[in-house]
């Protein structure tokens, strides 16, 4: 019974991975691609690792896959945040049909001396 | 059954490699490298339950760590700062 639930979770996870990678290819902008691919692939890989832990119920594989899932859950949004900040700082423009840019408004309101002292 | 899983993850890897080769700017390639690392962690987990050997999960953990550190280093490089800021 747990094998069946595990294989269903693995299937859902791989479907989320494929949708995230299609988003990585099809979206028009760095920030849209980051949004789609990071969220979908993180959730899909966590589903896949929980499914692996359910299929191999005992032993080292299940424990290590749970540890790996927790690690990916912590580190993947951190990496996405760092990439978005780096992309904005390196001067990549938004897509031409984007309507809101809160980060640009916030950083343009900062006093000039703060950015000159860096 | 396992062949379908492997085929799905191969499709993910090839889509990421398309974006690495095609991507118009450097952050596109950084995003694709990050995603490719996470997909390969899932690949190692599937190989672990098929063969029954647990060193594949060691490879997956090490790959996740190295992918995270490499992505952070590339993001710092894109931002134009040193590593200790």
N, CA and C atoms of all chains as a GROMACS GRO file, in nm:
protein
  609
    1UNK      N    1   0.083  -0.121   0.000
    1UNK     CA    2   0.000   0.000   0.000
    1UNK      C    3   0.086   0.125   0.000
    2UNK      N    4   0.189   0.126   0.085
    2UNK     CA    5   0.276   0.244   0.084
    2UNK      C    6   0.356   0.254  -0.045
    3UNK      N    7   0.380   0.139  -0.112
    3UNK     CA    8   0.447   0.144  -0.242
    3UNK      C    9   0.363   0.222  -0.343
    4UNK      N   10   0.230   0.194  -0.341
    4UNK     CA   11   0.143   0.260  -0.439
    4UNK      C   12   0.139   0.410  -0.413
    5UNK      N   13   0.127   0.447  -0.283
    5UNK     CA   14   0.124   0.592  -0.250
    5UNK      C   15   0.256   0.656  -0.289
    6UNK      N   16   0.366   0.584  -0.266
    6UNK     CA   17   0.498   0.638  -0.301
    6UNK      C   18   0.513   0.659  -0.450
    7UNK      N   19   0.466   0.560  -0.531
    7UNK     CA   20   0.479   0.578  -0.675
    7UNK      C   21   0.388   0.689  -0.727
    8UNK      N   22   0.269   0.706  -0.663
    8UNK     CA   23   0.183   0.817  -0.704
    8UNK      C   24   0.251   0.951  -0.674
    9UNK      N   25   0.316   0.960  -0.555
    9UNK     CA   26   0.386   1.085  -0.521
    9UNK      C   27   0.502   1.112  -0.618
   10UNK      N   28   0.574   1.004  -0.658
   10UNK     CA   29   0.685   1.023  -0.752
   10UNK      C   30   0.632   1.072  -0.886
   11UNK      N   31   0.516   1.017  -0.930
   11UNK     CA   32   0.459   1.062  -1.058
   11UNK      C   33   0.419   1.209  -1.052
   12UNK      N   34   0.354   1.249  -0.940
   12UNK     CA   35   0.315   1.391  -0.927
   12UNK      C   36   0.439   1.480  -0.927
   13UNK      N   37   0.544   1.436  -0.859
   13UNK     CA   38   0.666   1.516  -0.853
   13UNK      C   39   0.730   1.533  -0.988
   14UNK      N   40   0.733   1.425  -1.069
   14UNK     CA   41   0.796   1.438  -1.200
   14UNK      C   42   0.712   1.524  -1.293
   15UNK      N   43   0.577   1.518  -1.277
   15UNK     CA   44   0.493   1.609  -1.356
   15UNK      C   45   0.521   1.754  -1.322
   16UNK      N   46   0.538   1.784  -1.190
   16UNK     CA   47   0.570   1.922  -1.152
   16UNK      C   48   0.707   1.963  -1.207
   17UNK      N   49   0.804   1.870  -1.209
   17UNK     CA   50   0.935   1.901  -1.265
   17UNK      C   51   0.923   1.937  -1.413
   18UNK      N   52   0.844   1.858  -1.487
   18UNK     CA   53   0.832   1.884  -1.631
   18UNK      C   54   0.763   2.018  -1.655
   19UNK      N   55   0.659   2.049  -1.574
   19UNK     CA   56   0.592   2.178  -1.592
   19UNK      C   57   0.686   2.294  -1.561
   20UNK      N   58   0.768   2.278  -1.457
   20UNK     CA   59   0.862   2.385  -1.424
   20UNK      C   60   0.965   2.406  -1.532
   21UNK      N   61   1.013   2.296  -1.593
   21UNK     CA   62   1.114   2.312  -1.698
   21UNK      C   63   1.052   2.367  -1.826
   22UNK      N   64   0.924   2.336  -1.854
   22UNK     CA   65   0.857   2.400  -1.968
   22UNK      C   66   0.844   2.550  -1.943
   23UNK      N   67   0.814   2.587  -1.817
   23UNK     CA   68   0.811   2.729  -1.783
   23UNK      C   69   0.946   2.794  -1.800
   24UNK      N   70   1.053   2.719  -1.766
   24UNK     CA   71   1.189   2.773  -1.784
   24UNK      C   72   1.219   2.802  -1.930
   25UNK      N   73   1.163   2.720  -2.020
   25UNK     CA   74   1.191   2.742  -2.161
   25UNK      C   75   1.096   2.846  -2.221
   26UNK      N   76   0.970   2.847  -2.181
   26UNK     CA   77   0.870   2.923  -2.256
   26UNK      C   78   0.849   3.066  -2.209
   27UNK      N   79   0.884   3.100  -2.085
   27UNK     CA   80   0.852   3.234  -2.037
   27UNK      C   81   0.947   3.339  -2.095
   28UNK      N   82   0.906   3.467  -2.101
   28UNK     CA   83   0.982   3.564  -2.180
   28UNK      C   84   1.095   3.636  -2.107
   29UNK      N   85   1.110   3.618  -1.977
   29UNK     CA   86   1.191   3.711  -1.899
   29UNK      C   87   1.269   3.631  -1.795
   30UNK      N   88   1.378   3.688  -1.744
   30UNK     CA   89   1.455   3.618  -1.641
   30UNK      C   90   1.371   3.598  -1.516
   31UNK      N   91   1.297   3.702  -1.476
   31UNK     CA   92   1.224   3.696  -1.349
   31UNK      C   93   1.105   3.602  -1.358
   32UNK      N   94   1.037   3.601  -1.475
   32UNK     CA   95   0.928   3.504  -1.494
   32UNK      C   96   0.980   3.362  -1.493
   33UNK      N   97   1.095   3.341  -1.559
   33UNK     CA   98   1.153   3.206  -1.562
   33UNK      C   99   1.193   3.160  -1.424
   34UNK      N  100   1.249   3.254  -1.346
   34UNK     CA  101   1.291   3.221  -1.209
   34UNK      C  102   1.171   3.183  -1.124
   35UNK      N  103   1.064   3.263  -1.134
   35UNK     CA  104   0.940   3.237  -1.062
   35UNK      C  105   0.886   3.098  -1.092
   36UNK      N  106   0.867   3.070  -1.221
   36UNK     CA  107   0.802   2.944  -1.259
   36UNK      C  108   0.890   2.825  -1.222
   37UNK      N  109   1.015   2.827  -1.269
   37UNK     CA  110   1.095   2.707  -1.259
   37UNK      C  111   1.135   2.677  -1.115
   38UNK      N  112   1.171   2.778  -1.038
   38UNK     CA  113   1.219   2.748  -0.902
   38UNK      C  114   1.108   2.690  -0.816
   39UNK      N  115   0.990   2.753  -0.821
   39UNK     CA  116   0.882   2.702  -0.734
   39UNK      C  117   0.839   2.563  -0.776
   40UNK      N  118   0.814   2.543  -0.906
   40UNK     CA  119   0.764   2.414  -0.951
   40UNK      C  120   0.866   2.304  -0.929
   41UNK      N  121   0.993   2.328  -0.959
   41UNK     CA  122   1.091   2.221  -0.948
   41UNK      C  123   1.122   2.189  -0.802
   42UNK      N  124   1.118   2.290  -0.714
   42UNK     CA  125   1.138   2.262  -0.572
   42UNK      C  126   1.028   2.173  -0.518
   43UNK      N  127   0.902   2.210  -0.547
   43UNK     CA  128   0.790   2.128  -0.497
   43UNK      C  129   0.794   1.988  -0.556
   44UNK      N  130   0.825   1.979  -0.686
   44UNK     CA  131   0.827   1.848  -0.750
   44UNK      C  132   0.935   1.758  -0.695
   45UNK      N  133   1.054   1.814  -0.671
   45UNK     CA  134   1.161   1.729  -0.619
   45UNK      C  135   1.134   1.688  -0.475
   46UNK      N  136   1.068   1.776  -0.397
   46UNK     CA  137   1.033   1.736  -0.260
   46UNK      C  138   0.929   1.624  -0.261
   47UNK      N  139   0.829   1.634  -0.352
   47UNK     CA  140   0.734   1.523  -0.367
   47UNK      C  141   0.806   1.394  -0.404
   48UNK      N  142   0.901   1.406  -0.499
   48UNK     CA  143   0.973   1.286  -0.546
   48UNK      C  144   1.054   1.222  -0.433
   49UNK      N  145   1.117   1.306  -0.350
   49UNK     CA  146   1.199   1.250  -0.242
   49UNK      C  147   1.112   1.188  -0.133
   50UNK      N  148   0.994   1.247  -0.106
   50UNK     CA  149   0.903   1.186  -0.008
   50UNK      C  150   0.850   1.053  -0.062
   51UNK      N  151   0.824   1.049  -0.193
   51UNK     CA  152   0.781   0.923  -0.254
   51UNK      C  153   0.888   0.817  -0.246
   52UNK      N  154   1.014   0.855  -0.267
   52UNK     CA  155   1.125   0.761  -0.254
   52UNK      C  156   1.135   0.710  -0.110
   53UNK      N  157   1.114   0.800  -0.013
   53UNK     CA  158   1.118   0.758   0.128
   53UNK      C  159   1.006   0.662   0.160
   54UNK      N  160   0.888   0.677   0.095
   54UNK     CA  161   0.779   0.584   0.121
   54UNK      C  162   0.801   0.450   0.053
   55UNK      N  163   0.863   0.450  -0.067
   55UNK     CA  164   0.884   0.323  -0.138
   55UNK      C  165   0.988   0.238  -0.067
   56UNK      N  166   1.101   0.298  -0.032
   56UNK     CA  167   1.202   0.224   0.046
   56UNK      C  168   1.178   0.254   0.193
   57UNK      N  169   1.086   0.181   0.255
   57UNK     CA  170   1.034   0.221   0.386
   57UNK      C  171   1.141   0.219   0.494
   58UNK      N  172   1.231   0.121   0.490
   58UNK     CA  173   1.334   0.114   0.593
   58UNK      C  174   1.470   0.138   0.530
   59UNK      N  175   1.568   0.162   0.614
   59UNK     CA  176   1.704   0.172   0.564
   59UNK      C  177   1.751   0.314   0.548
   60UNK      N  178   1.871   0.324   0.492
   60UNK     CA  179   1.937   0.454   0.487
   60UNK      C  180   1.880   0.542   0.378
   61UNK      N  181   1.820   0.482   0.272
   61UNK     CA  182   1.775   0.564   0.160
   61UNK      C  183   1.662   0.658   0.202
   62UNK      N  184   1.567   0.605   0.282
   62UNK     CA  185   1.455   0.687   0.325
   62UNK      C  186   1.499   0.803   0.412
   63UNK      N  187   1.586   0.774   0.510
   63UNK     CA  188   1.631   0.880   0.601
   63UNK      C  189   1.708   0.987   0.526
   64UNK      N  190   1.797   0.943   0.435
   64UNK     CA  191   1.876   1.042   0.361
   64UNK      C  192   1.789   1.121   0.265
   65UNK      N  193   1.684   1.059   0.210
   65UNK     CA  194   1.599   1.137   0.120
   65UNK      C  195   1.518   1.241   0.196
   66UNK      N  196   1.477   1.208   0.321
   66UNK     CA  197   1.407   1.311   0.401
   66UNK      C  198   1.500   1.427   0.432
   67UNK      N  199   1.626   1.395   0.468
   67UNK     CA  200   1.724   1.501   0.496
   67UNK      C  201   1.745   1.588   0.373
   68UNK      N  202   1.754   1.522   0.257
   68UNK     CA  203   1.776   1.593   0.132
   68UNK      C  204   1.657   1.683   0.098
   69UNK      N  205   1.534   1.636   0.126
   69UNK     CA  206   1.415   1.717   0.099
   69UNK      C  207   1.414   1.842   0.185
   70UNK      N  208   1.448   1.827   0.315
   70UNK     CA  209   1.452   1.944   0.404
   70UNK      C  210   1.559   2.042   0.358
   71UNK      N  211   1.672   1.989   0.314
   71UNK     CA  212   1.780   2.076   0.268
   71UNK      C  213   1.740   2.154   0.144
   72UNK      N  214   1.674   2.087   0.049
   72UNK     CA  215   1.631   2.157  -0.073
   72UNK      C  216   1.523   2.260  -0.040
   73UNK      N  217   1.434   2.225   0.055
   73UNK     CA  218   1.329   2.320   0.095
   73UNK      C  219   1.389   2.447   0.155
   74UNK      N  220   1.504   2.434   0.224
   74UNK     CA  221   1.566   2.554   0.282
   74UNK      C  222   1.646   2.631   0.176
   75UNK      N  223   1.726   2.561   0.096
   75UNK     CA  224   1.825   2.631   0.015
   75UNK      C  225   1.773   2.683  -0.118
   76UNK      N  226   1.670   2.622  -0.175
   76UNK     CA  227   1.630   2.663  -0.309
   76UNK      C  228   1.570   2.804  -0.314
   77UNK      N  229   1.481   2.845  -0.219
   77UNK     CA  230   1.435   2.984  -0.222
   77UNK      C  231   1.547   3.084  -0.195
   78UNK      N  232   1.646   3.044  -0.112
   78UNK     CA  233   1.759   3.133  -0.087
   78UNK      C  234   1.837   3.159  -0.215
   79UNK      N  235   1.862   3.052  -0.291
   79UNK     CA  236   1.935   3.067  -0.417
   79UNK      C  237   1.856   3.150  -0.517
   80UNK      N  238   1.723   3.131  -0.519
   80UNK     CA  239   1.640   3.208  -0.613
   80UNK      C  240   1.642   3.356  -0.578
   81UNK      N  241   1.637   3.386  -0.448
   81UNK     CA  242   1.644   3.526  -0.404
   81UNK      C  243   1.778   3.588  -0.445
   82UNK      N  244   1.887   3.513  -0.426
   82UNK     CA  245   2.018   3.566  -0.460
   82UNK      C  246   2.030   3.589  -0.610
   83UNK      N  247   1.975   3.496  -0.691
   83UNK     CA  248   1.984   3.513  -0.836
   83UNK      C  249   1.902   3.633  -0.880
   84UNK      N  250   1.783   3.653  -0.820
   84UNK     CA  251   1.700   3.766  -0.862
   84UNK      C  252   1.768   3.898  -0.830
   85UNK      N  253   1.828   3.906  -0.710
   85UNK     CA  254   1.898   4.029  -0.672
   85UNK      C  255   2.018   4.054  -0.762
   86UNK      N  256   2.092   3.947  -0.793
   86UNK     CA  257   2.208   3.962  -0.880
   86UNK      C  258   2.168   4.000  -1.021
   87UNK      N  259   2.056   3.945  -1.070
   87UNK     CA  260   2.011   3.978  -1.205
   87UNK      C  261   1.968   4.123  -1.212
   88UNK      N  262   1.900   4.172  -1.106
   88UNK     CA  263   1.858   4.312  -1.109
   88UNK      C  264   1.980   4.404  -1.099
   89UNK      N  265   2.080   4.365  -1.017
   89UNK     CA  266   2.198   4.450  -1.002
   89UNK      C  267   2.284   4.450  -1.127
   90UNK      N  268   2.281   4.340  -1.204
   90UNK     CA  269   2.363   4.336  -1.324
   90UNK      C  270   2.294   4.401  -1.443
   91UNK      N  271   2.174   4.458  -1.421
   91UNK     CA  272   2.114   4.542  -1.523
   91UNK      C  273   2.029   4.472  -1.626
   92UNK      N  274   1.971   4.355  -1.590
   92UNK     CA  275   1.880   4.290  -1.684
   92UNK      C  276   1.745   4.360  -1.677
   93UNK      N  277   1.693   4.399  -1.795
   93UNK     CA  278   1.566   4.471  -1.799
   93UNK      C  279   1.449   4.376  -1.777
   94UNK      N  280   1.338   4.434  -1.726
   94UNK     CA  281   1.215   4.357  -1.717
   94UNK      C  282   1.156   4.338  -1.856
   95UNK      N  283   1.060   4.244  -1.863
   95UNK     CA  284   0.988   4.223  -1.988
   95UNK      C  285   0.908   4.350  -2.019
   96UNK      N  286   0.889   4.380  -2.147
   96UNK     CA  287   0.828   4.507  -2.183
   96UNK      C  288   0.682   4.518  -2.144
   97UNK      N  289   0.613   4.406  -2.121
   97UNK     CA  290   0.474   4.413  -2.078
   97UNK      C  291   0.458   4.399  -1.927
   98UNK      N  292   0.568   4.402  -1.852
   98UNK     CA  293   0.556   4.398  -1.707
   98UNK      C  294   0.499   4.530  -1.657
   99UNK      N  295   0.416   4.521  -1.550
   99UNK     CA  296   0.344   4.640  -1.508
   99UNK      C  297   0.393   4.699  -1.377
  100UNK      N  298   0.463   4.624  -1.296
  100UNK     CA  299   0.500   4.676  -1.164
  100UNK      C  300   0.644   4.639  -1.133
  101UNK      N  301   0.716   4.733  -1.068
  101UNK     CA  302   0.856   4.711  -1.036
  101UNK      C  303   0.882   4.771  -0.898
  102UNK      N  304   0.838   4.701  -0.793
  102UNK     CA  305   0.849   4.756  -0.658
  102UNK      C  306   0.994   4.768  -0.613
  103UNK      N  307   1.078   4.673  -0.655
  103UNK     CA  308   1.218   4.675  -0.610
  103UNK      C  309   1.290   4.796  -0.669
  104UNK      N  310   1.260   4.829  -0.796
  104UNK     CA  311   1.322   4.946  -0.856
  104UNK      C  312   1.276   5.074  -0.789
  105UNK      N  313   1.145   5.083  -0.754
  105UNK     CA  314   1.096   5.202  -0.684
  105UNK      C  315   1.164   5.217  -0.548
  106UNK      N  316   1.178   5.106  -0.476
  106UNK     CA  317   1.238   5.114  -0.343
  106UNK      C  318   1.384   5.155  -0.351
  107UNK      N  319   1.460   5.098  -0.445
  107UNK     CA  320   1.602   5.131  -0.450
  107UNK      C  321   1.626   5.269  -0.508
  108UNK      N  322   1.532   5.324  -0.589
  108UNK     CA  323   1.555   5.459  -0.639
  108UNK      C  324   1.522   5.563  -0.534
  109UNK      N  325   1.445   5.527  -0.429
  109UNK     CA  326   1.414   5.623  -0.323
  109UNK      C  327   1.525   5.637  -0.220
  110UNK      N  328   1.624   5.549  -0.224
  110UNK     CA  329   1.730   5.556  -0.124
  110UNK      C  330   1.813   5.682  -0.142
  111UNK      N  331   1.868   5.738  -0.033
  111UNK     CA  332   1.955   5.857  -0.049
  111UNK      C  333   2.082   5.821  -0.124
  112UNK      N  334   2.136   5.919  -0.193
  112UNK     CA  335   2.250   5.894  -0.281
  112UNK      C  336   2.376   5.861  -0.204
  113UNK      N  337   2.392   5.920  -0.083
  113UNK     CA  338   2.516   5.899  -0.008
  113UNK      C  339   2.528   5.754   0.035
  114UNK      N  340   2.412   5.689   0.053
  114UNK     CA  341   2.416   5.550   0.098
  114UNK      C  342   2.476   5.460  -0.010
  115UNK      N  343   2.438   5.486  -0.135
  115UNK     CA  344   2.490   5.401  -0.241
  115UNK      C  345   2.630   5.443  -0.281
  116UNK      N  346   2.668   5.571  -0.253
  116UNK     CA  347   2.802   5.615  -0.292
  116UNK      C  348   2.907   5.563  -0.195
  117UNK      N  349   2.865   5.535  -0.071
  117UNK     CA  350   2.965   5.492   0.028
  117UNK      C  351   3.004   5.347   0.009
  118UNK      N  352   2.929   5.272  -0.071
  118UNK     CA  353   2.963   5.129  -0.087
  118UNK      C  354   3.085   5.111  -0.174
  119UNK      N  355   0.782   0.091  -1.571
  119UNK     CA  356   0.739   0.198  -1.480
  119UNK      C  357   0.854   0.295  -1.454
  120UNK      N  358   0.971   0.237  -1.419
  120UNK     CA  359   1.086   0.325  -1.394
  120UNK      C  360   1.130   0.396  -1.521
  121UNK      N  361   1.110   0.331  -1.636
  121UNK     CA  362   1.154   0.394  -1.761
  121UNK      C  363   1.079   0.523  -1.787
  122UNK      N  364   0.950   0.528  -1.750
  122UNK     CA  365   0.872   0.650  -1.769
  122UNK      C  366   0.927   0.762  -1.681
  123UNK      N  367   0.963   0.724  -1.555
  123UNK     CA  368   1.020   0.825  -1.465
  123UNK      C  369   1.151   0.879  -1.521
  124UNK      N  370   1.237   0.786  -1.567
  124UNK     CA  371   1.365   0.833  -1.622
  124UNK      C  372   1.344   0.920  -1.744
  125UNK      N  373   1.245   0.883  -1.828
  125UNK     CA  374   1.221   0.963  -1.948
  125UNK      C  375   1.175   1.104  -1.910
  126UNK      N  376   1.087   1.115  -1.809
  126UNK     CA  377   1.044   1.248  -1.765
  126UNK      C  378   1.158   1.333  -1.716
  127UNK      N  379   1.247   1.272  -1.636
  127UNK     CA  380   1.360   1.352  -1.586
  127UNK      C  381   1.459   1.385  -1.697
  128UNK      N  382   1.473   1.295  -1.798
  128UNK     CA  383   1.558   1.329  -1.913
  128UNK      C  384   1.503   1.449  -1.988
  129UNK      N  385   1.368   1.454  -2.002
  129UNK     CA  386   1.307   1.569  -2.069
  129UNK      C  387   1.339   1.697  -1.993
  130UNK      N  388   1.330   1.692  -1.858
  130UNK     CA  389   1.364   1.810  -1.776
  130UNK      C  390   1.508   1.851  -1.799
  131UNK      N  391   1.601   1.754  -1.800
  131UNK     CA  392   1.743   1.786  -1.818
  131UNK      C  393   1.766   1.850  -1.954
  132UNK      N  394   1.699   1.798  -2.060
  132UNK     CA  395   1.725   1.855  -2.192
  132UNK      C  396   1.665   1.994  -2.204
  133UNK      N  397   1.549   2.020  -2.138
  133UNK     CA  398   1.494   2.156  -2.142
  133UNK      C  399   1.588   2.253  -2.071
  134UNK      N  400   1.646   2.209  -1.956
  134UNK     CA  401   1.741   2.296  -1.886
  134UNK      C  402   1.864   2.322  -1.971
  135UNK      N  403   1.912   2.218  -2.042
  135UNK     CA  404   2.032   2.238  -2.125
  135UNK      C  405   2.003   2.329  -2.243
  136UNK      N  406   1.879   2.323  -2.294
  136UNK     CA  407   1.840   2.417  -2.400
  136UNK      C  408   1.850   2.561  -2.348
  137UNK      N  409   1.804   2.584  -2.226
  137UNK     CA  410   1.807   2.719  -2.172
  137UNK      C  411   1.951   2.761  -2.139
  138UNK      N  412   2.035   2.665  -2.097
  138UNK     CA  413   2.176   2.699  -2.071
  138UNK      C  414   2.244   2.740  -2.200
  139UNK      N  415   2.218   2.669  -2.310
  139UNK     CA  416   2.285   2.704  -2.433
  139UNK      C  417   2.227   2.826  -2.500
  140UNK      N  418   2.095   2.847  -2.489
  140UNK     CA  419   2.028   2.950  -2.567
  140UNK      C  420   2.020   3.082  -2.493
  141UNK      N  421   2.020   3.077  -2.357
  141UNK     CA  422   1.981   3.190  -2.275
  141UNK      C  423   2.048   3.320  -2.312
  142UNK      N  424   1.971   3.427  -2.331
  142UNK     CA  425   2.031   3.550  -2.384
  142UNK      C  426   2.122   3.622  -2.286
  143UNK      N  427   2.103   3.602  -2.155
  143UNK     CA  428   2.189   3.673  -2.061
  143UNK      C  429   2.244   3.574  -1.959
  144UNK      N  430   2.337   3.620  -1.878
  144UNK     CA  431   2.400   3.532  -1.780
  144UNK      C  432   2.305   3.486  -1.670
  145UNK      N  433   2.213   3.567  -1.617
  145UNK     CA  434   2.122   3.514  -1.515
  145UNK      C  435   2.031   3.402  -1.563
  146UNK      N  436   1.997   3.401  -1.694
  146UNK     CA  437   1.920   3.288  -1.747
  146UNK      C  438   1.996   3.158  -1.730
  147UNK      N  439   2.125   3.163  -1.763
  147UNK     CA  440   2.205   3.041  -1.752
  147UNK      C  441   2.223   3.000  -1.606
  148UNK      N  442   2.232   3.100  -1.516
  148UNK     CA  443   2.246   3.067  -1.373
  148UNK      C  444   2.120   2.997  -1.321
  149UNK      N  445   2.003   3.049  -1.360
  149UNK     CA  446   1.877   2.985  -1.320
  149UNK      C  447   1.871   2.842  -1.371
  150UNK      N  448   1.912   2.822  -1.498
  150UNK     CA  449   1.903   2.689  -1.556
  150UNK      C  450   2.000   2.593  -1.488
  151UNK      N  451   2.118   2.641  -1.448
  151UNK     CA  452   2.214   2.554  -1.379
  151UNK      C  453   2.159   2.513  -1.242
  152UNK      N  454   2.095   2.608  -1.172
  152UNK     CA  455   2.034   2.577  -1.042
  152UNK      C  456   1.927   2.469  -1.056
  153UNK      N  457   1.838   2.485  -1.158
  153UNK     CA  458   1.730   2.389  -1.178
  153UNK      C  459   1.784   2.253  -1.217
  154UNK      N  460   1.890   2.253  -1.300
  154UNK     CA  461   1.949   2.126  -1.342
  154UNK      C  462   2.006   2.050  -1.222
  155UNK      N  463   2.067   2.122  -1.127
  155UNK     CA  464   2.118   2.057  -1.007
  155UNK      C  465   2.007   1.992  -0.926
  156UNK      N  466   1.892   2.062  -0.912
  156UNK     CA  467   1.783   2.005  -0.832
  156UNK      C  468   1.723   1.883  -0.902
  157UNK      N  469   1.714   1.888  -1.036
  157UNK     CA  470   1.658   1.773  -1.109
  157UNK      C  471   1.750   1.651  -1.092
  158UNK      N  472   1.882   1.674  -1.093
  158UNK     CA  473   1.974   1.560  -1.082
  158UNK      C  474   1.968   1.498  -0.943
  159UNK      N  475   1.933   1.576  -0.839
  159UNK     CA  476   1.911   1.517  -0.707
  159UNK      C  477   1.797   1.415  -0.710
  160UNK      N  478   1.687   1.451  -0.778
  160UNK     CA  479   1.577   1.356  -0.793
  160UNK      C  480   1.616   1.233  -0.873
  161UNK      N  481   1.701   1.253  -0.974
  161UNK     CA  482   1.750   1.142  -1.055
  161UNK      C  483   1.829   1.042  -0.969
  162UNK      N  484   1.916   1.095  -0.883
  162UNK     CA  485   1.996   1.008  -0.795
  162UNK      C  486   1.906   0.932  -0.699
  163UNK      N  487   1.797   0.996  -0.651
  163UNK     CA  488   1.706   0.927  -0.560
  163UNK      C  489   1.636   0.811  -0.631
  164UNK      N  490   1.595   0.833  -0.758
  164UNK     CA  491   1.531   0.724  -0.833
  164UNK      C  492   1.629   0.609  -0.858
  165UNK      N  493   1.754   0.642  -0.890
  165UNK     CA  494   1.854   0.536  -0.908
  165UNK      C  495   1.875   0.459  -0.777
  166UNK      N  496   1.867   0.531  -0.664
  166UNK     CA  497   1.883   0.465  -0.534
  166UNK      C  498   1.775   0.363  -0.506
  167UNK      N  499   1.647   0.395  -0.536
  167UNK     CA  500   1.545   0.294  -0.509
  167UNK      C  501   1.544   0.186  -0.615
  168UNK      N  502   1.600   0.208  -0.733
  168UNK     CA  503   1.598   0.099  -0.830
  168UNK      C  504   1.708  -0.002  -0.798
  169UNK      N  505   1.828   0.046  -0.767
  169UNK     CA  506   1.938  -0.046  -0.743
  169UNK      C  507   1.944  -0.094  -0.599
  170UNK      N  508   1.879  -0.022  -0.504
  170UNK     CA  509   1.884  -0.063  -0.366
  170UNK      C  510   2.012  -0.029  -0.294
  171UNK      N  511   2.099   0.046  -0.358
  171UNK     CA  512   2.225   0.086  -0.292
  171UNK      C  513   2.210   0.228  -0.241
  172UNK      N  514   2.261   0.252  -0.119
  172UNK     CA  515   2.234   0.380  -0.056
  172UNK      C  516   2.340   0.485  -0.082
  173UNK      N  517   2.446   0.452  -0.158
  173UNK     CA  518   2.544   0.559  -0.181
  173UNK      C  519   2.495   0.660  -0.284
  174UNK      N  520   2.388   0.624  -0.358
  174UNK     CA  521   2.331   0.724  -0.448
  174UNK      C  522   2.274   0.843  -0.371
  175UNK      N  523   2.220   0.816  -0.250
  175UNK     CA  524   2.167   0.928  -0.173
  175UNK      C  525   2.280   1.015  -0.119
  176UNK      N  526   2.398   0.954  -0.093
  176UNK     CA  527   2.513   1.037  -0.056
  176UNK      C  528   2.549   1.130  -0.170
  177UNK      N  529   2.546   1.074  -0.294
  177UNK     CA  530   2.576   1.158  -0.410
  177UNK      C  531   2.474   1.270  -0.422
  178UNK      N  532   2.346   1.238  -0.394
  178UNK     CA  533   2.241   1.340  -0.406
  178UNK      C  534   2.262   1.453  -0.305
  179UNK      N  535   2.295   1.416  -0.180
  179UNK     CA  536   2.318   1.520  -0.077
  179UNK      C  537   2.436   1.608  -0.115
  180UNK      N  538   2.547   1.546  -0.159
  180UNK     CA  539   2.665   1.624  -0.195
  180UNK      C  540   2.636   1.713  -0.315
  181UNK      N  541   2.555   1.660  -0.410
  181UNK     CA  542   2.523   1.739  -0.528
  181UNK      C  543   2.437   1.860  -0.492
  182UNK      N  544   2.342   1.840  -0.397
  182UNK     CA  545   2.258   1.952  -0.356
  182UNK      C  546   2.342   2.060  -0.289
  183UNK      N  547   2.435   2.019  -0.203
  183UNK     CA  548   2.523   2.116  -0.136
  183UNK      C  549   2.607   2.194  -0.236
  184UNK      N  550   2.670   2.121  -0.330
  184UNK     CA  551   2.760   2.188  -0.423
  184UNK      C  552   2.683   2.277  -0.520
  185UNK      N  553   2.561   2.234  -0.558
  185UNK     CA  554   2.480   2.317  -0.646
  185UNK      C  555   2.439   2.448  -0.578
  186UNK      N  556   2.403   2.438  -0.449
  186UNK     CA  557   2.365   2.559  -0.375
  186UNK      C  558   2.483   2.656  -0.364
  187UNK      N  559   2.601   2.602  -0.329
  187UNK     CA  560   2.716   2.690  -0.312
  187UNK      C  561   2.757   2.753  -0.445
  188UNK      N  562   2.752   2.674  -0.552
  188UNK     CA  563   2.786   2.729  -0.682
  188UNK      C  564   2.689   2.835  -0.727
  189UNK      N  565   2.559   2.815  -0.699
  189UNK     CA  566   2.460   2.915  -0.739
  189UNK      C  567   2.479   3.044  -0.662
  190UNK      N  568   2.508   3.033  -0.531
  190UNK     CA  569   2.531   3.154  -0.452
  190UNK      C  570   2.654   3.229  -0.503
  191UNK      N  571   2.760   3.153  -0.540
  191UNK     CA  572   2.881   3.217  -0.591
  191UNK      C  573   2.853   3.288  -0.723
  192UNK      N  574   2.775   3.224  -0.812
  192UNK     CA  575   2.742   3.288  -0.939
  192UNK      C  576   2.656   3.412  -0.919
  193UNK      N  577   2.564   3.407  -0.820
  193UNK     CA  578   2.478   3.523  -0.795
  193UNK      C  579   2.560   3.639  -0.741
  194UNK      N  580   2.657   3.609  -0.652
  194UNK     CA  581   2.744   3.715  -0.602
  194UNK      C  582   2.828   3.773  -0.715
  195UNK      N  583   2.871   3.688  -0.807
  195UNK     CA  584   2.949   3.736  -0.921
  195UNK      C  585   2.865   3.827  -1.011
  196UNK      N  586   2.737   3.791  -1.029
  196UNK     CA  587   2.650   3.874  -1.110
  196UNK      C  588   2.625   4.008  -1.045
  197UNK      N  589   2.619   4.008  -0.910
  197UNK     CA  590   2.590   4.131  -0.839
  197UNK      C  591   2.709   4.226  -0.839
  198UNK      N  592   2.827   4.174  -0.872
  198UNK     CA  593   2.945   4.258  -0.881
  198UNK      C  594   3.011   4.290  -0.750
  199UNK      N  595   2.995   4.200  -0.652
  199UNK     CA  596   3.058   4.223  -0.522
  199UNK      C  597   3.158   4.113  -0.493
  200UNK      N  598   3.235   4.131  -0.386
  200UNK     CA  599   3.325   4.026  -0.342
  200UNK      C  600   3.247   3.926  -0.259
  201UNK      N  601   3.312   3.817  -0.222
  201UNK     CA  602   3.241   3.712  -0.151
  201UNK      C  603   3.220   3.744  -0.004
  202UNK      N  604   3.289   3.845   0.051
  202UNK     CA  605   3.274   3.871   0.193
  202UNK      C  606   3.188   3.993   0.220
  203UNK      N  607   3.120   4.047   0.123
  203UNK     CA  608   3.027   4.157   0.151
  203UNK      C  609   2.898   4.102   0.209
   0.00000   0.00000   0.00000
